[in-house]
Amino acid sequence: MAVFGGSMSEWVIPFNLVAADPPMSVTQPWERCPNLAFQLLCLRAGIRVSFAPDERTTRGNIMEWATLPFKKYADFTGRSRRKEYWSFVLLNLVCLFAAVFLENILGLSGMVLGFYGPLTVLLWLGFLVPGLAVSVRRLHDTDRSGWWVLLGFVPLLGLVLLVFMVLEGTRGPNAYGEDPKGFDAGSAAAVF
């Protein structure tokens, strides 16, 4: 989301829009806007549209958020939003249910340790490192050390970890980095 001004009053637009300087002409490439009506509106208003995603300000769809931990595979530094963490957890659960279902159909369940199938084990191994990394970054967002993730291995104390994952992150920068929501330290307004 960007703020633009100029001869118009200042507007906040739910896209990454900036004022065109000079206004776009009809001869410029049409691929800047996704559909013709929106393109014509952009040209008429003198607005340049940029769809290049910015990791800090993009809203993205749920699959973009869910796969972001794979792009930051073993990055245990920085902070992650609740949206990134819970989208990844949802993707993990859906994939595990699909693997268990497929193993039951193919008769592969119970081949590993008497309970798990080979697809489930491979999937679990693939999700292990990014899952730990996104959990540590989520704890960093709540201004806690990543070592708190070890509470998940202690019965009943894992509920404390669940509460930490649900809590809103610290606004503004903290000891672990900038706010992933884009809050400025001197401002209470969010980027989105």
SVG drawing of the C-alpha trace seen along z (x, -y; Angstrom):
<svg xmlns="http://www.w3.org/2000/svg" viewBox="-13 -21 32 73">
<polyline fill="none" stroke="black" stroke-width="0.4" points="0.0,0.0 1.4,-3.4 0.4,-6.9 0.4,-9.4 -0.3,-13.1 0.3,-15.9 -2.5,-18.1 -5.1,-15.7 -5.5,-15.3 -3.4,-12.5 -5.0,-9.1 -4.1,-5.6 -4.7,-3.0 -4.8,0.8 -2.3,1.5 1.3,0.4 0.4,-2.7 2.4,-5.9 1.7,-9.1 2.9,-9.0 5.4,-11.8 4.6,-12.7 1.2,-11.1 1.3,-7.9 0.6,-8.2 -1.3,-5.7 2.0,-4.6 3.4,-3.1 3.2,0.7 -0.2,2.0 1.2,4.8 1.5,2.5 -2.2,3.0 -4.0,6.4 -7.2,5.4 -8.1,2.9 -10.7,1.0 -8.3,0.6 -5.6,-0.5 -7.7,-3.2 -8.7,-4.4 -5.0,-4.5 -4.2,-6.5 -7.0,-8.9 -6.0,-9.6 -2.3,-9.8 -1.3,-6.9 1.5,-4.4 0.8,-0.9 3.6,1.3 2.8,4.9 6.3,5.8 5.6,7.4 7.3,5.9 7.8,8.5 7.0,6.1 3.9,4.5 2.4,7.2 -0.9,8.6 -0.5,11.6 -2.7,14.7 -2.6,17.4 -0.4,19.6 2.2,16.9 2.2,16.5 2.2,20.3 5.2,20.9 7.2,17.9 8.9,20.1 10.3,22.3 11.9,19.3 13.5,18.5 14.3,22.1 16.8,22.0 16.7,18.3 16.3,18.2 16.9,14.4 14.3,11.6 10.6,11.6 7.5,13.3 3.9,12.2 1.1,14.3 -0.3,14.6 2.9,16.2 3.1,18.6 -0.5,19.8 -0.7,20.0 2.4,22.3 0.7,24.4 -2.4,24.7 -0.4,25.8 1.5,28.3 -1.8,29.8 -3.4,30.0 -0.4,31.7 -0.1,34.2 -3.8,35.1 -3.5,35.5 -0.4,37.8 -2.1,39.9 -5.2,40.2 -3.0,41.2 -1.1,43.7 -4.3,45.3 -5.6,45.7 -2.3,47.2 -1.9,49.4 1.4,47.7 0.3,46.6 2.1,48.2 5.3,49.0 7.5,46.7 7.5,47.2 4.2,49.1 2.1,46.0 3.5,43.6 3.8,44.1 6.8,43.2 5.0,40.2 4.2,38.8 7.8,39.2 9.2,37.5 6.7,34.7 7.5,34.2 11.2,34.1 10.6,31.5 8.6,29.3 10.9,29.7 13.5,27.0 11.2,24.3 8.7,25.0 11.3,24.5 12.7,21.4 9.2,19.7 8.4,20.6 11.6,18.9 10.9,15.9 7.4,15.8 8.7,15.8 11.1,13.0 8.1,11.0 6.7,11.2 10.1,10.1 11.1,13.5 14.1,15.7 13.8,18.5 14.8,21.0 11.2,20.8 10.3,23.1 11.7,26.0 8.5,25.6 6.7,27.4 8.4,30.6 7.2,30.5 3.7,31.8 1.2,29.2 3.9,26.4 3.4,26.4 0.2,24.5 2.3,21.6 4.0,21.7 0.6,21.7 -0.3,18.6 2.9,16.9 2.2,17.8 -1.3,16.2 -0.2,13.0 0.2,9.9 3.9,9.0 5.7,6.1 5.0,2.8 8.0,1.1 11.5,2.5 12.6,4.8 15.9,6.6 15.3,9.1 14.6,6.6 12.1,4.4 8.4,4.8 7.2,7.2 3.9,5.2 5.8,2.1 5.0,0.0 7.3,-2.9 8.8,-3.5 7.6,-7.1 4.2,-6.4 1.1,-4.5 -0.1,-4.1 0.3,-0.8 1.3,-0.3 -1.8,1.8"/>
</svg>
